[in-house]
Amino acid sequence: MSIFNDTKLAFADKTDAQLKKAYWMFKAIEQPALTNIGVSLLNFTVRNNFPFVDGIVKQTLFEQFCGGETREESMKVVKQMFKRGVGSIFDYSIEGKEEEEVFDAVCKEIKDIVRFSVGNPAIPFIVFKPTAFGRIDIYEEVGKGKELTTSQKEEWNRVVTRFDEVCQLCYESDKKVMVDAEETWMQDAADQLCEEMMEKYNKEKAIVWNTIQMYRTGRLEYMNAHLERAREKGYFIGYKIVRGAYMEKERKRSEEQNYPDPIQPNKQATDDNYNAGIDFVMGHLDKVSAFFGTHNEKSSELVMDKMKTKGLEHDNPHIYFGQLYGMSDNITYYLANQHYNVAKYLPYGPVKDVVPYLTRRAQENTSVAGQTGRELGLIQKELKRRK
């Protein structure tokens, strides 16, 4: 029997009405056809500014997966979770914009989050996506090592400046910052930029953390080579270790453009690779800190077991666990109850702007084998227990 089955602990903060609403929402997400129709309809209504959309979305998907429309509004959730030992990672979830003024505005917002969270242990990490600071195409060009035009060089310099401003502010504020991973074709440039920031700001400890997607091939090799570079240059590494979220898109593109599929051949290979990532981190804690972002119970237990074998305290500063807000509360609250370092990704932003994030979340739940069924089973179990 799983140690993560205590639904009383998992849902202590949820009312019966909230649980019932979550049940029906996951029930809808469980049907791929229904989800795809709903996503198309939602995107259509948002594009065409239907006035009633905000209200409907806010009462359903938004309420389940987001903290609020602003940081201030989200603080209610932050405080509630921290009472039970769970940290929050503000995720300003604006996706799919490509204008320079938007990149500048998002950069400003991320810096505001840093200032907002200074001295607050309830907010242990800052996070941003590379494409929140620059176009995906410019990352791709830089990653290929192509000769850039003058305007492209200027554009890339603006991306580097945004990264540097945020990382420097985090360094000065003693706040850890995670850079999310995205599509493989832009990741080489993002990795390189993260390494430059680590070399600059991680001399004393891991302030800048990069994200490693273990559903990809070649990532263990990357981590081993990176560790050598970090040892040579004398800086610490921070990694967020995840499985990954762009599988269908990656496979389709590699097929269309006729290059090797960058994704592991199957779920088992991904799980094995993730667990190898755990081994890598545990073998190099003198240099590497990790945030294990996972909704997988076995992986979570594996980290716990290895910590125990090594005689590490539950709240060892080099090891964090994390899940998304609105999911896997059974894992999060068990870990918090046992005094492990654990935090939830807490998305926020105007309802309309967060819709692309929410639709991606719904589709991921549909495609990840067993995830939605697990959520439904736990909610059902708790509702039954309360009767």
N, C-alpha and C positions, 0 to 999 in steps of 0.2 A: 504493500500500500504506500502511495506517495506521501512524503512528508508535507506536501503542498496542498493537502485536501481540507484544511480547516476553513470552511466557508464562513463560520461565525467571525473569525479573525479577519478574513479577507473583506467581508462586506459590512463590517461594524458601523461604518459611516453612512451606509446607504439605507434609505427608507424602503418599505415594501413597494411603494409606488415607483420609486426610482429603479428598483430591481425589475419590476414588471415591465417598465418601459424599455429597459436595456434588453430584457428577454425578447420582446417582440422585434426590436431593432436587429439583434443578432440573428433572429429567426429569418428576417427578410434578407439579410446579408448572406445567409447560408445558401440562398438560391442564386446561382451565377446569372441565370437569364434575367431574373428580377433585378439583381444588382446592376447589370449592364443597362437595362432599360431605365432604371432609376438614375444612374449616373448620367446617361445621355440627356434625360429630361431635365435633370438638375443643371447641367452645364448650359443647356439651351435657355432655360429660364433666367439664369444669371447673366448670360451674354445679352439677353434682350431686356434686362432690368425689370423683370416682373416684380411688382411691389410687395407681393405676399411672401416671396421666397425667404427673406431674412427670418421672418417669424417661424416658418415651418422648419427650416434648417436649424435654427437656434434651439428649438424645442426637441430636436432629435439627434442627428449626428454630432452637431456642434456641442451640445450638452454632454454627450458621452465622451468625446475625444478632445475637447478643448477646455482651457481654464476660464476664458472670457474674451471679450473683445479688446481689452487693454490690460496692461500689467497690473494696474490698480485693482481692476475688477477681478483679476486672477488671484490676487493675494489671499482672498478668502479660501480658495482651494489650497494654496501654498501653506497657509497657517494650519489648516485642518490636517493636511498630510504630515506636516512636521511634528504635530502633537504626537503622532504615532511613529516618529523616527524616519519618515520618508522625505528625502530632499526633492526639490523641483528644479528642472532645467527649462527655463523659458525658451520656447522655440517660436520665434516670430515667423509664422508659416505662410509667407507670401511667396508663391511659386509662379514661374513662367513669365516673368517680366524681363524685358531686355533693353530698357532705356537707361542711359547714364544717370539721369536725375533720380531714377528709382534706385539704382545701385547706391548712389550717394545717400539717399533717404534711408535705405535699409542699414547702411553702415552707421549712420547717425543713431538709428534705433538700437542697434546692437551695442554701441558705446553707451547709450542711455541705460540699457539693461545692466551693463557693468557697473555704472555709477549707482544705479538703483539698488544693486544687490551687495554693494561693499559692506563688509562686516556682518552680513546676514548668513549664518550657517545653513539656513533652510534652502539657500540657492547656491549649491557647491560648484556648479559649472555654468559657463556661457557657451552658446553653440551658434554656429552659422553654416550655411551651405556655400560652397565656392561660387555657384552660379547666382547667389544673391549679390555678389560683388563684381560679376562680369559675365559676358556672354559665353555660352558653352563653346562656340566656334573659336573664340580666341584661345581658350584653354587647349583645344584640340591642335590648333596651329603651333602653339608654343611647345606642346608635348611631342609633336613630330620633329621638333628641332629645325623647322623651316626658317628661312630668312624672312623676317617680317618687314612689311612696308613701314614707312615713317609713321603713318597714322595708326598702324597696328602696334608699333612700339609704344606710342603714346598711350594707346588704350590699355596695353598690358601693364605699363607703368602705373596707371591709375588703379588697376586691380591689385598690384603689389602694395601700393600705398594704403589701400583700404585694409588689406590683411595686416600690414605692419602697424597701422594706427590702432586697430583692435587688440592685436597681440601685445603691443607696448602698454596700452592702458590696462590690460589684464595683468601684465607683469608688475606694473606700478601699484595696482590695486590688490595684488596677491589673490587673483581669481583664475581658476583653471578654465581654459577655453578649448572646446572640441570643434574640429572642422569636419563636417559630415562628408561622406564619400558619395559620389554620384555615378554617372555612366563611365564605363571603362575608357571610352575614347577621349575623355577629358581628364582622366585621373592621373596620368603621368605628370602633367604640369602642376596639378594640385598637390601631389606627393612632394614634388621638388620644392614647391613654395612652402609647404609645411616643414620640410627639413630645414630650409633656410631660416624659418621663424624659430624652430627648435634650437638651432645652432646659436641664434641670437639671444633667446629668452629662457632657455632651459639649462643654463650653466649650473644653477644651484639645485633645481628640482624641476619636475615636469609641469610647466605652465601651459604650453601648447601641446595639444593631443590631436593626432591624425586618426582617421577611421579606416579600418581594414575590413574589407568584405570577404568573408571566408567561403562564400559560394563561388568565388573566382578561382581560377587556376593561377599558380605562380605567386600567391601572396606569402606563403611561408618563406619562399626563396627571397622575396623582397625584404621581409622582416629580418632575416639572417644577414643579408647584405647591409641593410640599414643599421643594424646593431654594430657592425664593424666600423661603419662610417662615424657613428655616434661615439664609439670608444676612441677612435683616432682624433676626433675633433673635441672631445671632452664635454659632451652634453647628455642630458637625460631624455628618455623617450616616454611619451604618453600615447597610448593607443586606445581607441574605442574598438572593440572586437565585435563585429556583427556578422550575421549570415549574408543578408543583402536583399534588395527590394526591386531590382529591375530585370528579373530573369527573362520574361517573355520578350521584352524590348531588345535585350542583349542578343538573345538567340536569333530573333528575326533579322536584326541588322547584320549579324555575322553571316547569315545565310544569303541575304541579299547582296552583300558586298564581298562574299566569297573569301572570308578569312576564318581562321580556326575559332570555334566556339569558345569564348573566354570563361564560360560557366562550367562548374563541375557536372559530370554526366548524370548524376542522380542525387536524390535526397541523402542517401547513405554516405556518398562521397563528400557531400557538403558537411554533414554531421561529423565525419571523421576528420575533415580538415579543420573544422571549428575546434574540435577537441585537441588537435595537434597545436592549434594556436594557444589554447589554454596551457599546454605543456611548455610551449616556447616562453610564454610570459613567466610561468612559475619557475623556469630554469634560469631566469635572468632578472630577478627582482632587484638586484643591485643597480640595474640601469633602466629597467622598464617598469612603468606603472600601467595598469589596464582597467578599463571600464567595460565589463562584459554585458553588452546589450543583448539580452536574449529572453525569449518567451518559452524557451525549451527547459523543461524541468530537469532532464538528465544532465544537460550542460551546467545548469546552476548547481546541481548536486556535486558534479565533478569538481567544480571550482572549490566548493566547500570542503570536499574530501581532501583535496590537495593542500588546502590551507591547514587543515587539521594535521595531515601527515608532516607538514613542515613546522608544526607547532606555532602557527601564526595566530595572533589575536583576531577575533571576528572583525574588529574595526581597523585592521591594518591599513595605513594611509595609501598604500600602493594598489589596493584592490577595491573596485566598486562594482556593484551590480546595477542594471537598469532595465526598466520596461517602459512602454508607452502608457500615457494616461488613458484610462478607460479600458485597459486590457491587462490580463494576467495579475489581477490584484491578489490572487492566491499565492503567487510567488513573492511579489513585492512585500506584502505585509508579514509573511512568515519570516523573510530575511530581516526586515526591520525589527520584528519582535525578538529575533535572536541577536540583535545589535550589529549586524553587518552594515557596511556602507551601501545604501541603496537609494536610488533617485528615479523619479518619473520624468520623462520628456513631457513638458506641458505646453502644447501649442496654444497660441493666442493670436488675435488679429481681427479686423473687421470681417463679419460673417461672409460677405461676398468674396473677399480676397482669399479666404481660407478654404473656399469650396474645392479648388484643385487638390489641396492636401487631403481634405476629407474624402473625396471620391477615390483618391489613391489608397487611402486607408481601407475603405470599404472593399475595393477590388483585391487588395492584398489579403484581407481576411477571407475572401472567397477562394483565393488561389492557394493559400497555405493550408496544406492537408491537416485537417483535424482542429485547427485553431478555433474556428467559430463553434464547432461542436463542443469543444472543451469549455468555452465560455458559457454556452447554454447549459451544459450539464452542471456546472458549478452554481449558476444562478438558480436552477431548478432545485438543486440539493438544499440551498440556503432557504428558499421560499418554503420548501417542505419542512425543514427544521423549525422554521418560525411558527408554523401552524401548530 
